[in-house]
């Protein structure tokens, strides 16, 4: 069972990471580094939603694994496309 | 004969998939479609770098930020609403769902304003490849938000009428769909507005 405190912290983290992603886009000039950090932030945010909002952290492991694999593989493919 | 007993790990006892199994297959199908859209967008960008840079510069990053915050907050409120109904606080659950729907409406209004700004500049889905993909992907997501709002309204009416007293599976399924819509936007936002 995910507690309300944990959900609230997760929400605050999601907002903070969103603001960080906007900030880095105006600070970092190197495209590859920007792409890597922005997509890493995507993974962190998506993991918060899957674990705490969808409550898959306490669901059967295979379902959590399947959802996490989507939000890991898709950004990885996008990153590879951008750096090639 | 050996006495075979079923050994159950304490960690696995309470592991349960929230909502309906069918909804999770639907969510996986939706994520697959959106992932293919995103990959297609990234690949097309590599063949039209200057066009995509020019196209992205015409978008409102601040509007994208508002949309992101609105969807994250809406998702958060749905989780709180689900928690409320699971402990029998139906009235509180309805209020939280209404707030969640309002947050979703902020997204809708901002997105429509963005579209209107582009239309005023004479830009539409046929302008170039970037805007074709932009309108297709964001428009497809917009329709999902619209469906999500309808689902949230149905859940709110159900809670108001005393539903989900015995089982919250239906609520969980609707909430999971809504979080999926949020999840898609989390990837869409940096891909189209930041990178």
Interface residues (C-beta under 8 A of the other chain):
Chain A: X4 X7 X8 X10 X11 X14 X15 X18 X19 X21 X22 X25 X34 X35 X38 X39 X41 X42 X45 X46 X49 X50 X52 X53 X54 X55 X56 X58 X59 X60 X61 X63 X66 X67 X70 X71 X73 X74 X75 X77 X78 X81 X82 X84
Chain B: X14 X15 X16 X17 X18 X24 X27 X28 X31 X32 X35 X38 X39 X42 X43 X46 X61 X65 X68 X69 X72 X73 X75 X76 X78 X79 X80 X83 X176 X179 X180 X182 X183 X186 X187 X189 X190 X191 X194 X195
